[in-house]
Amino acid sequence: MEVCNYSKQQKLWLLSKMVVCCVICAESVRHGLTPPSTTKLTELFPRHGYEDKFLDFYGGKNVQKVNNGSAVNLLLDKSSGSGYRSKDVYYHGFFSAAIKLPSGFTAGVVVAFYMSNNQVFSKNHDEIDFELLGHEKQKQWVLQTNIYANGSVSTGREEKFYLWFDPTEDFHQYSILWNDHHIVFLVDNIPVREVIHNEAMSAYPSKPMSLYSTIWDGSDWATHGGNKPINYNYAPFVASFKEFELEGSVSNRTQPDTRIYPIDGQPFAKLSQDQQSGLGWARSQFMFYSYCNDSKRFHVMPPECNVRR
């Protein structure tokens, strides 16, 4: 093919096709990678039904219980998003749910599975976030993790990942381990991020939190920085949740339970060797953004970025 003989318009068309092909090929490779075998934390704790552990948070009819109240669907349409929250408040623990994401054109859609105490500490709250960001192509959902303490939203600690599977085809487990040693984000029991609790990490959550899940319109930021808003012609967008695990120290709304709890014990203080291998695999193959590499955002990097474990 003698590209040099093509017009400028033809060359641009060919280049755009090549870019699309590269994206499709890269996506196929990502989805074809086999994850390593790791310790299955989700097999260590009991599973609960939705109505056993949660209350509707907002959305009215858009919160739909299924399977006799053991599971729930959250819907987003023009009228409203929706969400639920845990009945109890926790200080440290293991929190997990199996989630299936909406399929099709989901640009601007945000599905969140997170811990927060914003309802109590409105000006200095803590959060530990899984945020799943929709895309114009169903297989390109992006996983964003984030933490902050004392309301430091403007200095969040975001990291973004592609997934090694299509999250719209089946349920996958998203889990948070939070104790005094570290916070670990896991997908299908594979750690994708570990946040060490040390003096450098000033944004480490320290107050009791509730567990939430929501689906909402993030058109102003979620997909390509807000360049792809929601198209409600594809609504309702439905996210499904089941197999809930909440194993932690139940606290009142303002004071942490500082008694030693199993989650704070040595078995959960460090990643095992296979978990460390899984963490390295996930981060080397699928992470495409870390705040610690964002010199445009931070003229001086947060101190934890300069600390090696």
Secondary structure as GFF3:
##gff-version 3
##sequence-region A 1 309
A	DSSP	three_ten_helix	3	5	.	.	.	ID=ss1
A	DSSP	alpha_helix	8	32	.	.	.	ID=ss2
A	DSSP	three_ten_helix	41	43	.	.	.	ID=ss3
A	DSSP	alpha_helix	50	53	.	.	.	ID=ss4
A	DSSP	beta_strand	54	58	.	.	.	ID=ss5
A	DSSP	three_ten_helix	60	62	.	.	.	ID=ss6
A	DSSP	beta_strand	63	66	.	.	.	ID=ss7
A	DSSP	beta_strand	71	76	.	.	.	ID=ss8
A	DSSP	beta_strand	82	86	.	.	.	ID=ss9
A	DSSP	beta_strand	89	100	.	.	.	ID=ss10
A	DSSP	beta_strand	109	116	.	.	.	ID=ss11
A	DSSP	beta_strand	127	133	.	.	.	ID=ss12
A	DSSP	three_ten_helix	138	140	.	.	.	ID=ss13
A	DSSP	beta_strand	142	148	.	.	.	ID=ss14
A	DSSP	three_ten_helix	153	155	.	.	.	ID=ss15
A	DSSP	beta_strand	159	161	.	.	.	ID=ss16
A	DSSP	beta_strand	172	178	.	.	.	ID=ss17
A	DSSP	beta_strand	182	187	.	.	.	ID=ss18
A	DSSP	beta_strand	190	196	.	.	.	ID=ss19
A	DSSP	beta_strand	210	217	.	.	.	ID=ss20
A	DSSP	three_ten_helix	224	226	.	.	.	ID=ss21
A	DSSP	three_ten_helix	232	234	.	.	.	ID=ss22
A	DSSP	beta_strand	237	251	.	.	.	ID=ss23
A	DSSP	three_ten_helix	262	264	.	.	.	ID=ss24
A	DSSP	three_ten_helix	266	268	.	.	.	ID=ss25
A	DSSP	alpha_helix	273	286	.	.	.	ID=ss26
A	DSSP	beta_strand	287	290	.	.	.	ID=ss27
A	DSSP	three_ten_helix	291	293	.	.	.	ID=ss28
A	DSSP	three_ten_helix	303	306	.	.	.	ID=ss29
###
